Amino acid sequence: MTHILHRAANAAMPVAVGGRGIELFDRDGRSYIDASGGAAVSCLGHGHPDVLAALHAQLDRMAYAHTGFFTTEVAERLADRLVADAPAGLDHVYLVSGGSEAVEAALKMARQYFVEIGQPQRRHVIARRQSYHGNTLGALATGGNEWRRSQFRPLLIETHHIDACYEYRLRETGESEAEYAARAAGQLEATILELGPDRVIAFVAETVVGATAGAVPPVGDYFKRIREICDRHGVLLILDEVMCGMGRTGTLHACEQDGIAPDLMTIAKGLGGGYQPVGAVLLSGRIFESFSKGSGFFQHGHTYMGHPMAAAAGLAVQEVIRRDGLLANVVAMGEHLRARLEQRFGNHPHVGDIRGRGLFQGVELVADRLTKASFDPKSRLNAAIKREAMARGLMVYPMGGTIDGVRGDHVLLAPPFIIERHQVDDVVERLGEAIDAAL
Ligand code: PLP
């Protein structure tokens, strides 16, 4: 009998008691390859000795100092590290405890920026249907996943949604990649014009769509066009890289591969690799200055923002990734993972698409490859795949459901950056068996 309200109120969960490298262990002695990093969190795997040492050292020095009274050396060092590696123009950092908090803060920064510069009439946020930005009310309003949103709709601020750039589902027959990218980005301009360009605050998007569509990267120059549209209308671009950022796609920030920089960027999961809850917003100098030269403060804050233990985890994880050249392993193992997935599932009757970047890969499952018809949502395929995978000692992240008319069942893979070739082979082998058993 448990007194915890778990995510699934009636599910019996295995009890995790340990972790080492890419594996977690439960109380009954079973081991699980963490091929999803939880939910794209554990980028260094489990029990990394250098991160543990950094955490112990910080705990010995000081666990907590409220940011209303002090800054700390460890938080300043993390901010310096993040700015040194940030996309051009993002030269300030706001430290929080996770992804949803980062998204909430970014939305409020964007709104306060326009208040500070004398454009308080700007009030609309535009986001995308195939997206997830977190579960707190502002972030939930921004996300497009109806399954998560529907019962809370009366509590959500109004947000306007366009389609994500989702080639497999939304590119039309006969349409070139460039034409599709232009059409998908064009939805943003049409929506801005409809709402009135001087009334829009920001456009929010995941650079690579994560949990809601399964590692869907944009095509061609989609984000270059999005950047141009935002600039043309004075709209801020917020990229949510909570899941796809911090090295997961093979570059530190996913948007580096799209050749653009946002005005605000949210990061979390891989920032601290799960060793502590930590997230951040990276913001541009002009947004920072609107506060520093305007009212003098950003009207927001949480008790645990800039927590020294969280900053120590973020700093240690990021230093290990740099020191050990792990982004090169993300690229190499990402290519190997993709090749193995293509080999195993390329001709599978129920795999419609394999896509992703780096160690962030998605497999989309369909009832019929030709028509791309999806499975009946009542089949609960995602739950069955998770169960079958866990029975084979494998953690993957299967999601499913109808997302504003676009239905998809997919499995997300996001293993630790330290994964080795033979372990990738093992993951694909077990996944193949789990999917076939679940179908
Ligand atoms: N944004 C994206 C893109 C995410 O994938 C998530 C979580 O999955 C969040 C925000 C919310 O992060 P958290 O669960 O840390 O609040």
Residues whose N, C-alpha, C, O or C-beta is under 5 A from the ligand:
A	BS01	PLP	G98 G99 S100 E101 Y132 H133 G134 E206 G210 A211 D240 V242 M243 A268
